[in-house]
Amino acid sequence: MSSLSQTGKRISRQALRVRKYTEADIPTIRGKVMVEVPKLPHYVGIKVNAARIDQLLHSGLESEDQFMARMLVLPDDTIVGGVCGYCVTQLLSYDKMTGDIFLFIDPEWRSLPNVLKLMLAYRDWAIATGATIISATQTGGFKQDTLGRLLERYGEYEPVGTIYYYKPKNPEIIQMMGARQ
C-alpha cells in the first residue's frame, strides 16, 4: 500500500478516519483475517474458516448490538486497519460484556493516533451497548508491555487476571479437541 495519494502527495497518518464496515468490505476483512489471525498466539489451535468469517460479518451487519467492526480508512476509503468486537449477555445475570476480537493496522499506518482511533471506536460502541464489562485483550504477542500501558493510559483499562489455555500433551485428547500442532 502506497502512502502517496492519487495526486502524488504523501498522506498523513493522521488523515485516516474510522467508519463502520459495509457489505462491500467483507472480502477485504476476510482476507486480512485469514492472513493475520493465524499468526496470533491467542488463536493457536483454531482453523480460521472463510465461510464462518463471512457468516459472522453478514450477520453482524444486522446485529450492531452484538457485533461491531470499524475500519480505519485512507481518504480514498482504502481499508488499512480495523477493529472487531462482540457483545454477549452474561450467563449469571442480564449484564452485558463486550470483548474485542481483532485490532490490526497495516504496518506503514501504525501510529498512536490511529491505534487510539480504533480503541476508542470499540470502547464507544461497547458503552453504547450498555455493557457492564468492557474487556480489551492484548494477545498478539507483540510489544505486550507497551500495549498494556497503552490500554491503561489511554483507554482507562485495568489488568484483571491472566488467560490460561489448556494445552494437552496426550495425542488422543489433542485429536478429540481438533487442535493443530
C-alpha positions, 0 to 999 in steps of 0.5 A: 500500500502506497502512502502517496495519494492519487495526486502524488502527495504523501498522506498523513497518518493522521488523515485516516478516519474510522467508519463502520464496515459495509457489505462491500468490505467483507472480502477485504476483512476476510482476507486480512483475517485469514492472513493475520489471525493465524499468526496470533498466539491467542488463536493457536489451535483454531482453523480460521474458516472463510465461510464462518468469517463471512457468516459472522460479518453478514450477520453482524451487519444486522446485529450492531448490538452484538457485533461491531467492526470499524475500519480505519480508512485512507481518504480514498476509503482504502481499508488499512486497519480495523477493529472487531468486537462482540457483545454477549449477555452474561450467563449469571445475570442480564449484564452485558460484556463486550470483548474485542476480537481483532485490532490490526493496522497495516504496518506503514499506518501504525501510529498512536493516533490511529491505534487510539482511533480504533480503541476508542471506536470499540470502547464507544460502541461497547458503552453504547451497548450498555455493557457492564464489562468492557474487556480489551485483550492484548494477545498478539504477542507483540510489544505486550508491555507497551500495549498494556500501558497503552490500554491503561493510559489511554483507554482507562483499562485495568489488568484483571487476571491472566488467560490460561489455555489448556494445552494437552500433551496426550495425542488422543485428547489433542485429536478429540479437541481438533487442535493443530500442532 
